[in-house]
Amino acid sequence: MRRGKAIAWTVVLGLVAWALVGRGLANYDTLYALVWGRDLAHGTLPDYDISLAPTPHPLATLAGAILSVLGASGSIGATLVLAFVWLGALGWVTYRLGAEWINPAAGVVAAAIVLTRRPVLDFGSRAYVDIPYLVLVLGALLIETRRRRAGAPVLALLAVAGLIRPEAWLFSAAYLAWLWIGGTRDPRLFALAASAPLLWALSDLIVTGDPLHSLTGTRDTAQRLDRITGLDEVPTTVPRRIGEILREPVLFGAAGGGLLALAFLRKRVALGAAAGVTALVAFCVLATAGLPILGRYLLGPAVILAIFAGAGAFGWRELPKGHPWRRRWAWFGAATLAALIAFIPAQANRIGDLRDALRIQDGIQDDLHAIADKLPCLPATVPNHRPVPLLALWLDVDPKRIVVAQEHRPTTGTYVVPASARVARQYILDPRDVDPRIPPPPAGFEPVASNASWRAYARCA
């Protein structure tokens, strides 16, 4: 019964998320996972030695191999469907944690907050792996909430999550320490916790010959793109990024709700507070290792703060009548709800901006697909790295057959450029590009195809 309800609500909330943004658009990292999964399905090892290749996540690559049976367009479409399923699951597990730690009303507020934040919807609709990772970690937290020191089920979920993001390894280590303190010292649990980092290292070793390729490759890419990293950047960057995710009313409710819940409902919320602190520690460890400080890596602490905001709104209902702090907390809850309601128009505008951005980028991408079907010869040269994995999927070629104009000036093949500055600005240009210029077609390349968003020129040998 409980499982059926969870599935039903996951689907419903996924549809709500889809209704809010209107469409999905697979991101660069996920598209590469589909490319590498296609290679695996064809019996060849993925090629990670590509300029500005993203971090290879073993579970994402395996999922790409499974979806490759659907073909290029089918695998992308299925990925986007799953992206909204994961968003729905995030809403449901957030509600369940809020209901377990505080009460159902607090869970509803927390889930509503999470599923109406533009960054959450943005990362989710673009199929970033951070959303399924977060669902798995929160699912492990929910199991532990319902049955303390559950052991193997918690570590199993964290092991799966650890094949998506390495922060889960630190969660597993912290949880093992918690079990050890409680007297649970089963060697099989240590093996389960170690499985994710070992499998990840083994995957890198098999593909590249270097078991630390994901770490060194990600660090090198972060340096090349001049991303913010390092422990000294954490104090200024983390609060700003969490604020960008949640916004002021939620932070207000979370600050008061967290203090009140820890004061009066400590046993019920201590696990959540500990998980939030552990997530921030894990973030700091990765920053120290030279990995980039990105907002989507802070979604876990943001969800926990959203739950505490739910506590700020409705936690007072858990205090007995006549408790001296019940009325005071209720007044704070009313202020929290008033602030959340007052900010609904601003939040709606942010979601509307996201809808418009996705619609425009989706149209530009459809035009790119139309141009790709008309390319007379390869290699295909594109302005920067962004279209590379997409064209590699559509054309069913190795990504190295897609040349980046910022790095190589072609003499033969097809040259694809944006039809206008608007297209370049909305789809191609990235402020982190090493060279933001878009070179014109080389001499001798003749026009072969065009539409509203793209121009193709060719010089076939």
Secondary structure, DSSP 8 states (H G I E B T S, - for coil): -HHHHHHHHHHHHHHHHHHHH------HHHHHHHHHHHHHHTT------STT-----HHHHHHHHHHGGGHHHHHHHHHHHHHHHHHHHHHHHHHHHHHHHT-HHHHHHHHHHHTT-HHHHHHHHTT-THHHHHHHHHHHHHHHHHSTT--HHHHHHHHHHTTT-THHHHHHHHHHHHHHHTT---HHHHHHHHHHHHHHHHHHHHHHS-TTHHHHHHHHHHHHTT--BSGGGHHHHHHHHHHHHH-HHHHHHHHHHHHHHHHHSHHHHHHHHHHHHHHHHHHHHHHHTT-B--GGGGHHHHHHHHHHHHHHHHGGGGS-TT-TTHHHHHHHHHHHHHHHHHTHHHHHHHHHHHHHHHHHHHHHHHHHHHHHTT--SS-EEESSSTTHHHHHHHHTS-GGGEEETTT---SSEEEEEESSHHHIIIII--TT-S--------TT-EEEEE-SSEEEEEE--
